[in-house]
Every structure is written in C-alpha cells, then in structure tokens.
Amino acid sequence: MATPNWNWTERAACRGADLLLFFGRPGERIDERQAREARATAICGRCPVQQTCLQGAFERNEGAGVWGGLGEDERRSRRRAWQRRTSYERRADTAETEPVTAKWCPACTETKPAGDFPKDRRQSDGLNRYCKPCTNEANREVRARQRQQKEAVA
C-alpha cells in the first residue's frame, strides 16, 4: 500500500491550531460538538487545500474529527456518495472506448458476436464471461445436480 502524501498540511489553514478544535474531547455533549465543528469548518472554509484534505479523509475513511470542512456525520454520509462516484469513474476509466463487437467464450472456445453474450454490468465490458448457450447449459447442469441432491436426501 502506498504511503499517503501529507505535504499539503504545510499549506493548511488549520496548521498550528488546537487539535481539540477539530477532534473534540471524550464525553463532549452534542451542542458543544456542533459549536466546535462550526468553528472548525469556518477555518476549513478559507483553506487553500480543503479539497485535498477531504479527499484524503475519504480515502483513509477517517472516522473522527473535522476534515475538509465536514464533521464526522456529514463526512460519513458524503463518503458513501463519493465511493459510488469513484467506483463508476474507475469503471469508466477501465472500460474500452469502442463497443465490443465480438468476444471469446472460454467454455466452448469460440469467438462469437457480442449479442450472443448475456449482459453483466459487473464485468468491465458489460457482457457475461460465457455465451448464452454455455450459460444455459451450465445452469441446466446446476439444476440437475440440485434435483439429484434433493432426491438423495428424500
């Protein structure tokens, strides 16, 4: 795993500020926490590296404190949206730019038109690994095995 780059902290508006302002203290009441987070996010609002800070908090899944102008609860909520968005972006980056016109099926070892493959959004090319006839045959075999197991038990 790569070591995170923390050089951006040298330009952060919070540099030298009291850590309790951003992380609070144990046993802090809700109203105290809200007031403290409001003061911390005001500092973040004028920070030149706010987005870098928030991005890093999302990547490291920071659970505590104010990062990039977001408190713990709001950051947790927005991180889920960030994960979905970055997942789609990663998928788009790895997807081929031209649509697939033909694909090789490892079960029957034939290259067939893309229309002969069921759709599968989990795959990078959007198509199932096996062609429709091979997929259907595999499903029939699985159902036959399940029937045999049920009959053996009965």
C-alpha atoms as a printed R data frame, in Angstrom:
    type eleno elety resid chain resno       x       y       z
1   ATOM     1    CA   MET     A     1   0.000   0.000   0.000
2   ATOM     2    CA   ALA     A     2   1.318   3.453  -0.884
3   ATOM     3    CA   THR     A     3   2.290   5.860   1.886
4   ATOM     4    CA   PRO     A     4  -0.020   8.894   1.925
5   ATOM     5    CA   ASN     A     5   1.483  12.239   0.963
6   ATOM     6    CA   TRP     A     6   0.936  14.736   3.780
7   ATOM     7    CA   ASN     A     7   2.830  17.686   2.216
8   ATOM     8    CA   TRP     A     8  -0.431  19.582   1.732
9   ATOM     9    CA   THR     A     9  -0.683  20.073   5.518
10  ATOM    10    CA   GLU     A    10   2.068  22.689   5.330
11  ATOM    11    CA   ARG     A    11  -0.344  24.978   3.441
12  ATOM    12    CA   ALA     A    12  -3.440  24.118   5.510
13  ATOM    13    CA   ALA     A    13  -5.308  26.918   7.287
14  ATOM    14    CA   CYS     A    14  -5.555  24.739  10.400
15  ATOM    15    CA   ARG     A    15  -1.772  24.393  10.710
16  ATOM    16    CA   GLY     A    16  -0.850  25.213  14.291
17  ATOM    17    CA   ALA     A    17  -4.470  25.267  15.506
18  ATOM    18    CA   ASP     A    18  -5.503  23.380  18.631
19  ATOM    19    CA   LEU     A    19  -6.341  19.760  17.737
20  ATOM    20    CA   LEU     A    20  -9.228  19.772  20.217
21  ATOM    21    CA   LEU     A    21 -10.992  22.228  17.899
22  ATOM    22    CA   PHE     A    22 -11.009  19.614  15.132
23  ATOM    23    CA   PHE     A    23 -11.302  16.404  17.144
24  ATOM    24    CA   GLY     A    24 -13.063  17.364  20.373
25  ATOM    25    CA   ARG     A    25 -12.675  15.700  23.712
26  ATOM    26    CA   PRO     A    26 -14.110  12.488  25.141
27  ATOM    27    CA   GLY     A    27 -17.604  12.887  26.578
28  ATOM    28    CA   GLU     A    28 -18.358  16.025  24.575
29  ATOM    29    CA   ARG     A    29 -22.045  16.991  24.569
30  ATOM    30    CA   ILE     A    30 -23.863  17.272  21.241
31  ATOM    31    CA   ASP     A    31 -24.359  21.046  21.478
32  ATOM    32    CA   GLU     A    32 -20.673  21.517  22.331
33  ATOM    33    CA   ARG     A    33 -19.678  19.325  19.402
34  ATOM    34    CA   GLN     A    34 -21.880  21.248  16.980
35  ATOM    35    CA   ALA     A    35 -20.435  24.596  18.124
36  ATOM    36    CA   ARG     A    36 -16.861  23.272  17.940
37  ATOM    37    CA   GLU     A    37 -17.415  21.785  14.460
38  ATOM    38    CA   ALA     A    38 -18.908  25.103  13.278
39  ATOM    39    CA   ARG     A    39 -15.733  26.935  14.391
40  ATOM    40    CA   ALA     A    40 -13.543  24.276  12.761
41  ATOM    41    CA   THR     A    41 -15.439  24.317   9.467
42  ATOM    42    CA   ALA     A    42 -15.134  28.119   9.382
43  ATOM    43    CA   ILE     A    43 -11.353  27.658   9.347
44  ATOM    44    CA   CYS     A    44 -11.699  24.995   6.658
45  ATOM    45    CA   GLY     A    45 -13.814  27.386   4.577
46  ATOM    46    CA   ARG     A    46 -10.797  29.625   3.958
47  ATOM    47    CA   CYS     A    47  -8.292  26.791   3.493
48  ATOM    48    CA   PRO     A    48  -6.438  26.505   0.155
49  ATOM    49    CA   VAL     A    49  -6.125  22.707   0.475
50  ATOM    50    CA   GLN     A    50  -9.656  21.933   1.657
51  ATOM    51    CA   GLN     A    51 -10.449  19.544  -1.221
52  ATOM    52    CA   THR     A    52  -7.150  17.678  -0.823
53  ATOM    53    CA   CYS     A    53  -7.865  17.284   2.896
54  ATOM    54    CA   LEU     A    54 -11.382  15.980   2.261
55  ATOM    55    CA   GLN     A    55 -10.216  13.617  -0.480
56  ATOM    56    CA   GLY     A    56  -7.604  12.169   1.870
57  ATOM    57    CA   ALA     A    57 -10.185  11.724   4.631
58  ATOM    58    CA   PHE     A    58 -12.439   9.837   2.213
59  ATOM    59    CA   GLU     A    59  -9.580   7.630   1.019
60  ATOM    60    CA   ARG     A    60  -8.429   6.816   4.566
61  ATOM    61    CA   ASN     A    61 -12.029   6.515   5.851
62  ATOM    62    CA   GLU     A    62 -11.321   8.932   8.698
63  ATOM    63    CA   GLY     A    63 -13.938   8.349  11.360
64  ATOM    64    CA   ALA     A    64 -13.165  11.153  13.792
65  ATOM    65    CA   GLY     A    65 -12.753  14.890  13.590
66  ATOM    66    CA   VAL     A    66 -13.378  17.619  11.054
67  ATOM    67    CA   TRP     A    67 -11.657  17.075   7.709
68  ATOM    68    CA   GLY     A    68 -12.063  19.238   4.621
69  ATOM    69    CA   GLY     A    69 -14.824  21.257   6.241
70  ATOM    70    CA   LEU     A    70 -17.035  18.261   7.073
71  ATOM    71    CA   GLY     A    71 -17.807  16.858  10.504
72  ATOM    72    CA   GLU     A    72 -17.969  13.155  11.264
73  ATOM    73    CA   ASP     A    73 -21.641  12.566  10.434
74  ATOM    74    CA   GLU     A    74 -21.741  14.630   7.250
75  ATOM    75    CA   ARG     A    75 -18.445  13.165   6.029
76  ATOM    76    CA   ARG     A    76 -19.698   9.615   6.610
77  ATOM    77    CA   SER     A    77 -22.805  10.374   4.572
78  ATOM    78    CA   ARG     A    78 -20.923  12.072   1.745
79  ATOM    79    CA   ARG     A    79 -18.260   9.355   1.664
80  ATOM    80    CA   ARG     A    80 -20.838   6.819   0.517
81  ATOM    81    CA   ALA     A    81 -21.726   9.050  -2.443
82  ATOM    82    CA   TRP     A    82 -18.008   9.582  -3.115
83  ATOM    83    CA   GLN     A    83 -17.422   5.812  -3.143
84  ATOM    84    CA   ARG     A    84 -20.229   5.266  -5.645
85  ATOM    85    CA   ARG     A    85 -18.983   8.089  -7.876
86  ATOM    86    CA   THR     A    86 -15.352   6.967  -7.809
87  ATOM    87    CA   SER     A    87 -16.439   3.376  -8.452
88  ATOM    88    CA   TYR     A    88 -18.263   4.496 -11.601
89  ATOM    89    CA   GLU     A    89 -15.277   6.636 -12.625
90  ATOM    90    CA   ARG     A    90 -12.881   3.713 -12.158
91  ATOM    91    CA   ARG     A    91 -15.172   1.514 -14.206
92  ATOM    92    CA   ALA     A    92 -15.376   4.158 -16.941
93  ATOM    93    CA   ASP     A    93 -11.586   4.525 -16.968
94  ATOM    94    CA   THR     A    94 -11.084   0.788 -17.461
95  ATOM    95    CA   ALA     A    95 -13.889   0.362 -19.985
96  ATOM    96    CA   GLU     A    96 -12.975   0.085 -23.616
97  ATOM    97    CA   THR     A    97 -13.719   3.213 -25.629
98  ATOM    98    CA   GLU     A    98 -15.220   1.273 -28.544
99  ATOM    99    CA   PRO     A    99 -18.107  -1.132 -28.008
100 ATOM   100    CA   VAL     A   100 -17.288  -4.823 -28.015
101 ATOM   101    CA   THR     A   101 -18.396  -6.451 -31.274
102 ATOM   102    CA   ALA     A   102 -17.111  -9.991 -30.654
103 ATOM   103    CA   LYS     A   103 -15.969 -11.964 -27.647
104 ATOM   104    CA   TRP     A   104 -14.308 -15.297 -26.925
105 ATOM   105    CA   CYS     A   105 -16.180 -17.810 -24.758
106 ATOM   106    CA   PRO     A   106 -13.834 -19.926 -22.613
107 ATOM   107    CA   ALA     A   107 -16.419 -22.727 -22.243
108 ATOM   108    CA   CYS     A   108 -16.916 -23.510 -25.935
109 ATOM   109    CA   THR     A   109 -13.624 -21.864 -27.026
110 ATOM   110    CA   GLU     A   110 -15.329 -19.949 -29.832
111 ATOM   111    CA   THR     A   111 -15.341 -16.283 -30.740
112 ATOM   112    CA   LYS     A   112 -18.937 -15.141 -31.104
113 ATOM   113    CA   PRO     A   113 -20.748 -11.832 -31.741
114 ATOM   114    CA   ALA     A   114 -21.284  -9.683 -28.639
115 ATOM   115    CA   GLY     A   115 -25.055 -10.207 -28.975
116 ATOM   116    CA   ASP     A   116 -24.537 -13.887 -28.103
117 ATOM   117    CA   PHE     A   117 -23.422 -12.949 -24.567
118 ATOM   118    CA   PRO     A   118 -25.809 -12.010 -21.735
119 ATOM   119    CA   LYS     A   119 -25.331  -8.570 -20.225
120 ATOM   120    CA   ASP     A   120 -23.417  -8.356 -16.947
121 ATOM   121    CA   ARG     A   121 -22.784  -4.875 -15.502
122 ATOM   122    CA   ARG     A   122 -20.198  -6.284 -13.094
123 ATOM   123    CA   GLN     A   123 -17.846  -7.079 -15.985
124 ATOM   124    CA   SER     A   124 -15.630  -4.355 -17.447
125 ATOM   125    CA   ASP     A   125 -17.010  -4.866 -20.960
126 ATOM   126    CA   GLY     A   126 -20.621  -5.173 -19.736
127 ATOM   127    CA   LEU     A   127 -21.003  -8.744 -21.015
128 ATOM   128    CA   ASN     A   128 -21.099 -12.111 -19.272
129 ATOM   129    CA   ARG     A   129 -17.935 -14.192 -19.464
130 ATOM   130    CA   TYR     A   130 -19.729 -17.103 -21.183
131 ATOM   131    CA   CYS     A   131 -22.013 -17.065 -24.235
132 ATOM   132    CA   LYS     A   132 -25.764 -17.674 -23.821
133 ATOM   133    CA   PRO     A   133 -25.732 -21.360 -24.880
134 ATOM   134    CA   CYS     A   134 -22.865 -22.173 -22.494
135 ATOM   135    CA   THR     A   135 -24.503 -20.211 -19.677
136 ATOM   136    CA   ASN     A   136 -27.800 -22.040 -20.236
137 ATOM   137    CA   GLU     A   137 -26.047 -25.431 -20.291
138 ATOM   138    CA   ALA     A   138 -24.198 -24.654 -17.053
139 ATOM   139    CA   ASN     A   139 -27.475 -23.587 -15.413
140 ATOM   140    CA   ARG     A   140 -29.162 -26.824 -16.548
141 ATOM   141    CA   GLU     A   141 -26.307 -28.854 -15.035
142 ATOM   142    CA   VAL     A   142 -26.572 -26.990 -11.740
143 ATOM   143    CA   ARG     A   143 -30.335 -27.568 -11.565
144 ATOM   144    CA   ALA     A   144 -29.869 -31.273 -12.389
145 ATOM   145    CA   ARG     A   145 -27.300 -31.639  -9.576
146 ATOM   146    CA   GLN     A   146 -29.659 -29.883  -7.160
147 ATOM   147    CA   ARG     A   147 -32.503 -32.250  -8.125
148 ATOM   148    CA   GLN     A   148 -30.241 -35.263  -7.597
149 ATOM   149    CA   GLN     A   149 -29.203 -33.997  -4.169
150 ATOM   150    CA   LYS     A   150 -32.832 -33.465  -3.155
151 ATOM   151    CA   GLU     A   151 -33.761 -36.964  -4.354
152 ATOM   152    CA   ALA     A   152 -30.818 -38.480  -2.463
153 ATOM   153    CA   VAL     A   153 -31.940 -36.803   0.765
154 ATOM   154    CA   ALA     A   154 -35.596 -37.814   0.331
